[in-house]
Amino acid sequence: MNTFINPLKNEWNEITQRPQINNAALKNIVSEILLDVKQNGDDAIRKYTFQFDGVALRNLKVSEKEIQRALLVVNDELKNAIQLAKENIEKFHLSQKEEVKVIETTPGVKCWRRSVAIDKVGLYIPGGTAPLFSTLLMLGIPAVMAGCREIIVCTPADKNGKINPVILYVGHLLGIKNIYKIGGVQAIAAMAYGTETIQSVYKIFGPGNQYVTTAKQIISSQGIAIDIPAGPSEVAVYADAGCKPSYVALDLLSQAEHGEDSQVLLVATSKKIIDDVKKEIDLQVKLLSRKKQIESSLDNSRAVLIENIDDAFDLLNEYAPEHLIIASNNAEELSQKVINAGSVFLGNYSPESAGDYASGTNHTLPTNGYAKAYSGVSLDSFVKKITFQKLNKEGLKNIANAIELMAAAEGLDAHKNAVSIRLENL
């Protein structure tokens, strides 16, 4: 974990860089897979599943028998934990529902907006080094709540061709029937283009590695909607004298364990905080099962000493982290300085893990600096907002002159005449 001491602003670009691989080579590899699946459907899916996941699949879709077997494997304690998380996620997302509000902009002119569910959506659930059944809760709940008619789930199988039973349990709990044993770029391609087995969708959701993220960006340029550019996970922690170094260390480690291409950033107000946190990291990492991934992630990570609070938050806003933890006794006050972040965690008792699982907020968030312009997934992500207007005779009269003058000024005669002919008949 590289340390920077009061870096100059011209050094910030280096600090805020994410781990990268050869983008040109990455795009070429992904484009070839996408095209192959588009042209060859299930055969290409099976080929890449064998090549990348080491499993030869006969049936791509999870059967009802497999789901029923999975229900028996998941213990009651975990089921209760999932139920708690489900209820909190539902409460938070239900609060995002908008009532239709009819606004009379001018007497006789009424306008309103209505949320309509996206008909067909695809949910990508990572299942490689860590089967993220929590992501199915985060995506499946708002999809069901929004009323999406077709919900397709793709998640990679293990070497035995099986899906993690907890993922299947969550799918069953949410009433999702179409679950497929496909991961990686080939899963994105299947949902984007459709195959003999898998129906194409209108919008694709879900985080993934740089291959999955690149695939989503490519299919987005082809007219298939995506949620957000959600790549390798990341966290930034602001820590001042009010922090608890052991807490901060585990918050950093909890993101580093996602994968070798994850990144963590510590911004502290004193060198002592950095030293104390690093000591705690060294102690705690020895106890963790994903030590190898964590150590690789920490090689990509940084600790920065910035004594000036405003400068510290300027750096954090430039980094625009997926997750931002403010480990301070003044966290709520300091949060007013945040303008770029996916999700923010305030104080010593708000670990990022809470948002990942059970507080109720959605954990599918923009990474790689995209929090400067993107929001995390919400109920709104699964609906379209359609506007409506209704004018009566009085309403048309009230705005007709303005319409005619503006249309004529733009040289659009038919626009003007569409109003004029109605006025003549009133």
C-alpha positions, 0 to 999 in steps of 0.5 A: 500500500503506497503512502503519499504525504501531503501530495501536490495537486499535480500528483493527484492524477496518479493517486486516483488511477485505478488498476488497468489492463491493456484496454485495446487488447481487452476490447478486442477479446470481448468484441470477439466473444460478443460477436461469436455468441451473437452469431452462434448462440448456445454453441458459443455459450457452451464453448466459452463456458468450458474454456473459461469456467472449465465446465461442460454444460448440457443444459444452460437453464437451472432446473426446478429440481436443482432449485428444490435441492438448493432450498434444502441446503441453505440453513435456517439461520442464513435464511433468516438473515436473508429475510431481514435484508430482503425486508430492509431493501424492500422498505428502502426501495418502496419509498422511491415509488412516485405517485402520479402528479397532474400539474396544470401548467396553464389553465386547460393544460395538464401534464403528468409523468408515469413510471412504467416498468421495463418489460424485459431485464437481465441480471448478472450475478457474479459467482466466480471467486465469490458467489454474490447472492446479495447482488441478486437481492439488490437487483431482483427486489427492485425488478420485481417491485417495479413490475418487470414482466421478464426477469432473467438471471445469469450466473456462472456455475462451478466446476461441477456445473452447479450454481451456488445454492444460496443464489438459487434460494434467493431467486426462489424467494423472489419468484424468479424462474429463469436462471441460467448457468452462464457467466462472463462476457458470454452471459452479457452477450446472451442477454443482449442478443438472445440465443436458442435458450435465452431470451434477449432483454432491453436492459442489463444490470449487474457488476463484474470484472473488467471483461464484464464491464467492457462487454456491457459498455460495448453492447450499450453502444449497440442500443441495449441499455445497461445500469451503470459502468460497474467494474471492480469494487473499491472503497475510500476511507476518510479517517481523522482523530475520531476514527478507530484504526482497527475498524478502518483496517477491516473496512479497507480489507473488506473491499480488498478481498473482492478481487485482485483488481479491487482498490482501496484508498485511505485519506487520513489527517495524520501520519499516526493514523496511517501507521496505526491502520497499516499495523492493523491491516498486517494483523488482520490480513493473516486471519483472512481466507482470501489473503492472496487476493487481498495482497494483490489488491493492496499493491494497487492501493494507496494511503494519503496524508492530507492535513487540510480537510477541504483538500482531503475532500477535494481529493476524495471527490476527484477519486469519486469512489464507489463507497466512501466511509467517513470515519469521524465523530463529525461524519454527518457535518463532513458529509456535506463536502461530498459531491462525488460518491456512489454510497456514503457511510457515516461514522464508526458504526456504519461499515460498508458491509452494512450497505452490501447486505442489510441496511436497505440501500442498493449495493450496485454502484458506479465504480472507476470514477463514474460516480461523478455522473452516475447514481447507483441502482434504484427502483427508478433504474427498472422503470421508464418515465413516460410523460403525458399531456392533455389540453382542452379547448381553453388550454390550447387557446392559452398557449397557441400563440406562443406555439405558433410564434416559436414554430414560425421562428424555427421555420417549422410550418407544419408545427405552426399549422397543426395549432392553427387548423385547430384554432380555426375549428374552435 
